[in-house]
Amino acid sequence: MSDTCGNCGAEITDGGILKGPNRRYGPKQVETLNFVSGTQYTDFCEKCGKRDYEAAILGLKAERQQCQDYMTANVVDFPMMTISQVPPGADCRIKSMVTANVTVGTGMFSELSQGFSDMFGATNVSSGMALKVNSGEATARSILVTKAVAMGANCIVGVDVDYGTTANNAATVNMQGTAVVIRNLDAIIDADVLERFAQFEARLGRAQEISRWLAGDFTAD
């Protein structure tokens, strides 16, 4: 391999006392930059391509994070059903059971806050036990969806939620269900719910695609 960059002609060097390094990027990095930016590099070094390469990687990571943020904020759009059996006509394949066990701390002042709210005919969902339980439910739901998605499922059925407390006044939320693939979701889910899930699924697919690119896998599905 030449000791100069095939793109800009700069010397390839690890640097020294009086000279900074200028390293050649590997084939996978060249391929990544060309794929993401639509360029035609056959070779590049830190001097000529570092800025473009780092910008491409940062752009991919930022887009993936946006997708992940959307899924976190809209996790309720992933289909979850408490029914123990899917409706007749659904083309369903079972993946596996998924579970989530979440403990959220509470204390005397939280309980007092909740008690005063209840006393005056209102449930305070922004503080106290209600906030803790709602937060626990949201976390448990996210855990279930994450596990189901990792299995390739597009729905969770037979969802069951249990609540409890521990000896130190912490609230527990236990959620479980069965991750499944329903190939004809449109046959059992209302159109507006299906549309929201389509948006969720699109972000999921894009995040997975970007992860493959960052790993150097540019093959089509």
BELZI-V870269 format. One record per backbone hydrogen bond with DSSP energy under -1.0 kcal/mol. NH is the residue of the N-H (numbers start at 1). CO is the residue of the C=O. E is the energy in kcal/mol with one decimal. If there is no record, write none. Layout:
nh = {NH NH}
co = {CO CO}
e = {E E}
//
This chain:
nh = {5 9 12 13 16 22 25 30 31 32 33 34 35 36 37 38 46 49 53 54 55 56 57 58 59 60 61 62 63 64 65 66 67 68 69 70 71 72 73 74 77 78 81 90 92 93 95 96 98 100 102 104 111 112 113 114 115 116 117 118 119 120 121 122 125 131 132 133 134 135 136 137 138 139 140 141 142 143 144 145 146 147 148 149 150 151 152 153 154 155 156 157 158 159 160 162 164 166 169 171 172 173 174 175 176 177 178 179 180 181 183 187 188 189 194 195 196 197 198 199 200 201 202 203 204 205 206 207 208 209 210 211 212 213 214 215 216 217}
co = {10 5 3 22 19 13 44 26 27 28 29 30 31 32 33 34 23 45 49 50 51 52 53 54 55 56 57 58 59 60 61 62 63 64 65 66 67 68 69 70 74 75 156 87 90 181 179 179 177 175 173 171 107 108 109 110 111 112 113 114 115 116 118 117 123 127 128 129 130 131 132 133 134 135 136 137 138 139 140 141 142 143 144 145 146 147 149 148 180 180 79 178 83 81 176 174 172 170 166 104 164 102 162 100 160 98 157 96 155 93 91 184 185 185 190 191 192 193 194 195 196 197 198 199 200 201 202 203 204 205 206 207 208 209 210 211 213 212}
e = {-3.0 -1.7 -3.1 -1.9 -3.8 -3.2 -2.2 -2.2 -2.6 -2.3 -2.3 -2.3 -2.5 -2.7 -2.6 -1.5 -1.7 -2.8 -2.9 -2.8 -2.2 -2.1 -2.4 -2.7 -2.2 -2.1 -2.5 -2.5 -2.2 -2.5 -2.2 -2.0 -2.0 -2.4 -2.8 -2.2 -2.3 -2.3 -2.4 -1.7 -2.2 -1.7 -3.0 -1.7 -1.3 -2.4 -3.0 -1.0 -2.8 -2.4 -2.9 -3.1 -2.3 -2.4 -2.3 -2.2 -2.6 -2.6 -1.7 -2.5 -2.2 -1.4 -1.7 -2.5 -1.1 -1.0 -1.9 -2.9 -2.7 -2.5 -2.5 -2.6 -2.3 -2.3 -2.6 -2.7 -2.2 -2.2 -2.4 -2.6 -2.6 -2.3 -2.6 -3.0 -1.9 -1.0 -1.3 -2.5 -1.9 -1.2 -1.7 -2.6 -2.2 -2.9 -2.6 -2.9 -1.8 -2.3 -1.6 -2.6 -2.9 -3.0 -2.8 -2.8 -2.0 -2.1 -3.0 -3.2 -2.8 -3.1 -2.6 -2.2 -1.9 -2.1 -2.5 -2.1 -1.7 -2.2 -2.0 -1.6 -1.9 -3.2 -2.0 -1.9 -2.2 -2.7 -2.2 -2.5 -2.3 -2.2 -2.6 -2.0 -1.8 -2.1 -2.8 -1.2 -1.9 -3.1}
//
